[in-house]
Amino acid sequence: MEKKSLAQQTAEGLYSRIVVEKGLRPGEKLPNEVELAGELGVSRATLREAIRTLTAQGVLEVRRGKGTFVSAAVEEMDDFGFSSLERVRGQLRDLFELRSIFEPRAAALACRRATEEELADILARGEAVERCIRAGEDRTQADRAFHAAIVRGAHNEFLVRLLPLIDQAVSAALTAGEHQEQLAEDTCRDHALLMEFFRKRDGEGAGYAMAIHMRHSMDVMGLEE
């Protein structure tokens, strides 16, 4: 059995406290980060990962400038066992498996088919992702835009129709809560390699680079094939 990370254990403990033990009611605000981390005996970084996990599952909601609250939806969930996290994990695995099938090919096609303007857009959006990572900012929108620019550059109508799946996969990965630092580090390195092949219009190299990027992401998140 795979050993659970401290963030996963923390998320499960909070889940039990909220849903099973009814220690926090729907609409109730969580204690501040310092206090709650001390109470749970974990670092603030671990607590943030656990909160992101539960937020992605609808147990918690973050209100900008106000704090983190127990979602009102919890009260309406009759069978909201923690196993639902595993179901979402399975969906994320399936999404990344699909991406690993079509995105390397899309990258290869975009290298060959993208106009000069489209190629410049791909490179600019890749640089925007790196800037977000270096600045410690949310890169969700920038990452979506980068991958979307590549797919559009492939000039294949049916690949473009798969863009909503890319958006879903990117958002899910960046709100899953775990291994965000490693994912960010891998993304910087993988995107740099990918953009180098785009600059050379090396379709074969770009395809391999995208496949490596998908593999790295799946490995870090523990998504088995």
Secondary structure, 3 states (H helix, E strand, C coil): CCCCCHHHHHHHHHHHHHHHCCCCCCCCECCCHHHHHHHHCCCHHHHHHHHHHHHHCCCEEEECCCEEEECHHHHHCCCCCCHHHHHHHHHHHHHHHHHHHHHHHHHHHHHHHCCHHHHHHHHHHHHHHHHHHHHCCCCHHHHHHHHHHHHHHCCCHHHHCCHHHHHHHHHHHHHCCCCHHHHHHHHHHHHHHHHHHHHHCCHHHHHHHHHHHHHHHHHHCCCCC
